[in-house]
């Protein structure tokens, strides 16, 4: 992580200290946490976003990724199903997303992807 990214993380964390529901800061900070393999922190942000935006497919997808990276496969599958129910439909990306690698051989994961065996 370079000094600019460290500055941005601190900047967005400080915004959230003053405004815990700032969606833009939450999304940007969650992205930075994910970028730097700070999975526990990213999960915390993704859960906050899921409470703020319960019907947002992208938020549920990101939650699934964070859960999977932390080895919580069952919870990740639930969140992934919720993302699809809410309209997530980039199945090409879903099939190759490295954040979901631990699920690739799981039958429930494969069943989520159209035209999968």
VENKA-V732281 format. One record per residue. N is the residue number from 1. RES is the residue in one letter. OMEGA is omega in whole degrees, 0 to 359 (* if undefined). Layout:
# VENKA-V732281
((N/RES/OMEGA) (N/RES/OMEGA))
This chain:
# VENKA-V732281
((1/X/178) (2/X/185) (3/X/178) (4/X/179) (5/X/177) (6/X/177) (7/X/181) (8/X/178) (9/X/179) (10/X/180) (11/X/182) (12/X/175) (13/X/179) (14/X/175) (15/X/183) (16/X/174) (17/X/180) (18/X/183) (19/X/185) (20/X/184) (21/X/181) (22/X/187) (23/X/181) (24/X/179) (25/X/178) (26/X/181) (27/X/180) (28/X/179) (29/X/177) (30/X/177) (31/X/178) (32/X/178) (33/X/180) (34/X/181) (35/X/183) (36/X/174) (37/X/176) (38/X/191) (39/X/181) (40/X/178) (41/X/178) (42/X/179) (43/X/179) (44/X/179) (45/X/181) (46/X/177) (47/X/177) (48/X/179) (49/X/179) (50/X/176) (51/X/181) (52/X/184) (53/X/188) (54/X/182) (55/X/182) (56/X/183) (57/X/181) (58/X/178) (59/X/179) (60/X/178) (61/X/179) (62/X/176) (63/X/178) (64/X/179) (65/X/180) (66/X/180) (67/X/181) (68/X/180) (69/X/179) (70/X/177) (71/X/181) (72/X/188) (73/X/182) (74/X/179) (75/X/179) (76/X/178) (77/X/178) (78/X/180) (79/X/179) (80/X/176) (81/X/178) (82/X/178) (83/X/181) (84/X/177) (85/X/181) (86/X/173) (87/X/178) (88/X/184) (89/X/177) (90/X/186) (91/X/176) (92/X/178) (93/X/181) (94/X/183) (95/X/183) (96/X/182) (97/X/182) (98/X/177) (99/X/182) (100/X/185) (101/X/182) (102/X/180) (103/X/191) (104/X/183) (105/X/181) (106/X/181) (107/X/179) (108/X/176) (109/X/181) (110/X/180) (111/X/180) (112/X/185) (113/X/179) (114/X/179) (115/X/175) (116/X/183) (117/X/*))
